[in-house]
Amino acid sequence: MLPKPHQHTWMDADIEAFRDPVRRYIANEMTPHNDAWREQGHVPREVWQGFGEMGFLLPEIGEEYGGAGAPLSYQLVALEELTRAGLPPSTAVHSIASHYILDYGSDEQKRKWLPKLASGELFAAIAMTEPGCGSDLKVLRTRARREGDEYVINGSKTFITNGYSGNLVVLAVRTSDEGAKGISLIVVETDNLKGFAVNKLKKIGLHSSDTCELFFDSVRVPAANLLGPVEGNGFAQLMSQLSYERMLLAVPAVAVMERALELATDYAKERQMFGQRLFDLQNTRFKLAECATITHVARTFVNDCTQRLLDGKLDPQAAYMAKLWCSDMQCKITDELLQLFGGYGYMDEYPIARFFVDSRVQKIYGGANEVMKDLIARQL
Ligand SMILES: Cc1cc2nc3c(=O)[nH]c(=O)nc-3n(C[C@H](O)[C@H](O)[C@H](O)COP(=O)(O)OP(=O)(O)OC[C@H]3O[C@@H](n4cnc5c(N)ncnc54)[C@H](O)[C@@H]3O)c2cc1C
């Protein structure tokens, strides 16, 4: 067992009372189907709708928009439970996209979309990355041209989570040629949308999460779907949410480390070799002790960052550090612990094998870890 982390004020009885039904729902309604979802490459939208109907999708959205008005920590706890169970972190992307509408939408836009996003009738993607730009978003090329009271959109996006299972995209587009100042965010509802096409990509891990190319061929959306009062605010809007978005990566990293450690410790105590338990070999105890120490430090750091986030005091630099270090440690620890399983650790049916491959992308998406280092160094 790991040492008990320091109790921050956000870690109260209410949040544990929320965690319990989330964990039960996942165990009963989701985990039994995960193999089939991995096979087909996505979790069906109806399943996320079920998650929404239970109040687990956007608990942090105000009651006037269909949420529970809970702190952001509730979203983080639901995400922890999904990732501990080896399910994809799709709700993190749904939450990010919804927060753009919450923070930059007009009251009319919020009333139109947020209740459906909270219930799961709408499931959201955020589409920034293009074949020619990922880390350097300022050069994105997908274009939205204003024609009367509509935008006409042409271009393509790639690596978009929830692109297939979702039906609403917060789309980063170019509305003028002025570099970062020419970027805007437009909401696109994709059910039966003319000129819109999706291609699901094959990945080395996160098999039940759909990662997609999106194609826009003269797609028309109402001009009223622009987020914010005027064009050109998209880049600033994207940059303003970063602390919360980094925590949506750091928190599941720690949840995976904790679960992987539990699995490896149990296994080492059962597996017999050379007339003793695997756990009794000094190397095993040292490895588990090292991984437990890192996991405890990561948990302590992430809990502290969560408290700061809730207090509105999370320094962006600390959020970059949390994303960078927790994802690095997630990859290191899942690799070290897999080793203890020997050949079984390489078998897809073992959760440790899935944690190992699923972890790798954490160092790439949400801002590559090299970008995090660059951002941290700029403030030194
Ligand atoms: C499974 C998955 C899901 C994703 N989901 C989404 C999504 O929902 N929405 C979305 O918009 N995007 C999504 N992405 C895209 C992701 O955010 C990008 O892949 C990421 O930002 C990196 O961009 P890139 O792939 O174009 O790599 P590039 O920008 O070409 O970078 C390649 C490499 O260059 C190095 N590098 C980059 N910048 C620097 C720097 N400043 N200093 C030093 N080295 C640097 C890094 O090693 C980096 O890995 C997803 C990607 C994956 C794999």
The ligand as a MOL file (V3000), in Angstrom:
LIG
                    3D

  0  0  0     0  0            999 V3000
M  V30 BEGIN CTAB
M  V30 COUNTS 53 58 0 0 0
M  V30 BEGIN ATOM
M  V30 1 C -3.7550 9.3920 -30.1770 0
M  V30 2 C -3.7080 10.8510 -30.4870 0
M  V30 3 C -4.8100 11.6550 -30.1830 0
M  V30 4 C -4.8000 13.0100 -30.5000 0
M  V30 5 N -5.9250 13.7810 -30.2710 0
M  V30 6 C -5.9720 15.0570 -30.7570 0
M  V30 7 C -7.1870 15.8180 -30.6920 0
M  V30 8 O -8.2030 15.3670 -30.1560 0
M  V30 9 N -7.2000 17.0500 -31.2480 0
M  V30 10 C -6.0950 17.5880 -31.8510 0
M  V30 11 O -6.1760 18.7070 -32.3370 0
M  V30 12 N -4.9290 16.8980 -31.9100 0
M  V30 13 C -4.8480 15.6450 -31.3810 0
M  V30 14 N -3.6800 14.9300 -31.4710 0
M  V30 15 C -2.5200 15.5340 -32.0920 0
M  V30 16 C -1.4080 15.8810 -31.1130 0
M  V30 17 O -1.7810 16.9230 -30.2850 0
M  V30 18 C -0.1590 16.1540 -31.9580 0
M  V30 19 O 0.2640 14.9080 -32.4850 0
M  V30 20 C 0.9520 16.8250 -31.1780 0
M  V30 21 O 0.5870 18.1520 -30.8360 0
M  V30 22 C 2.2690 16.8550 -31.9720 0
M  V30 23 O 2.0550 17.3730 -33.2470 0
M  V30 24 P 2.5760 16.5770 -34.5320 0
M  V30 25 O 2.1010 15.1720 -34.4310 0
M  V30 26 O 2.2170 17.3420 -35.7440 0
M  V30 27 O 4.1420 16.5580 -34.3490 0
M  V30 28 P 5.1640 17.7250 -34.7180 0
M  V30 29 O 4.5950 19.0500 -34.3550 0
M  V30 30 O 5.6250 17.5110 -36.1220 0
M  V30 31 O 6.3480 17.3940 -33.7150 0
M  V30 32 C 7.1650 16.2250 -33.8980 0
M  V30 33 C 8.1840 16.1700 -32.7900 0
M  V30 34 O 9.0290 17.3180 -32.8860 0
M  V30 35 C 9.5220 17.6540 -31.6080 0
M  V30 36 N 9.1780 19.0570 -31.2870 0
M  V30 37 C 8.0300 19.7110 -31.5550 0
M  V30 38 N 8.0790 20.9730 -31.0830 0
M  V30 39 C 9.2760 21.1180 -30.4890 0
M  V30 40 C 9.9370 22.1840 -29.7980 0
M  V30 41 N 9.3240 23.3800 -29.6150 0
M  V30 42 N 11.1850 21.9710 -29.3110 0
M  V30 43 C 11.8060 20.7790 -29.4940 0
M  V30 44 N 11.2400 19.7350 -30.1390 0
M  V30 45 C 9.9990 19.8960 -30.6210 0
M  V30 46 C 8.8300 16.7040 -30.6040 0
M  V30 47 O 9.6840 15.6120 -30.3190 0
M  V30 48 C 7.6180 16.2340 -31.3770 0
M  V30 49 O 7.1310 14.9770 -30.9020 0
M  V30 50 C -3.6420 13.5750 -31.1020 0
M  V30 51 C -2.5310 12.7680 -31.3730 0
M  V30 52 C -2.5540 11.4320 -31.0840 0
M  V30 53 C -1.3530 10.5910 -31.4400 0
M  V30 END ATOM
M  V30 BEGIN BOND
M  V30 1 1 1 2
M  V30 2 1 2 3
M  V30 3 2 2 52
M  V30 4 2 3 4
M  V30 5 1 4 5
M  V30 6 1 4 50
M  V30 7 2 5 6
M  V30 8 1 6 7
M  V30 9 1 6 13
M  V30 10 2 7 8
M  V30 11 1 7 9
M  V30 12 1 9 10
M  V30 13 2 10 11
M  V30 14 1 10 12
M  V30 15 2 12 13
M  V30 16 1 13 14
M  V30 17 1 14 15
M  V30 18 1 14 50
M  V30 19 1 15 16
M  V30 20 1 16 17
M  V30 21 1 16 18
M  V30 22 1 18 19
M  V30 23 1 18 20
M  V30 24 1 20 21
M  V30 25 1 20 22
M  V30 26 1 22 23
M  V30 27 1 23 24
M  V30 28 2 24 25
M  V30 29 1 24 26
M  V30 30 1 24 27
M  V30 31 1 27 28
M  V30 32 2 28 29
M  V30 33 1 28 30
M  V30 34 1 28 31
M  V30 35 1 31 32
M  V30 36 1 32 33
M  V30 37 1 33 34
M  V30 38 1 33 48
M  V30 39 1 34 35
M  V30 40 1 35 36
M  V30 41 1 35 46
M  V30 42 1 36 37
M  V30 43 1 36 45
M  V30 44 2 37 38
M  V30 45 1 38 39
M  V30 46 1 39 40
M  V30 47 2 39 45
M  V30 48 1 40 41
M  V30 49 2 40 42
M  V30 50 1 42 43
M  V30 51 2 43 44
M  V30 52 1 44 45
M  V30 53 1 46 47
M  V30 54 1 46 48
M  V30 55 1 48 49
M  V30 56 2 50 51
M  V30 57 1 51 52
M  V30 58 1 52 53
M  V30 END BOND
M  V30 END CTAB
M  END
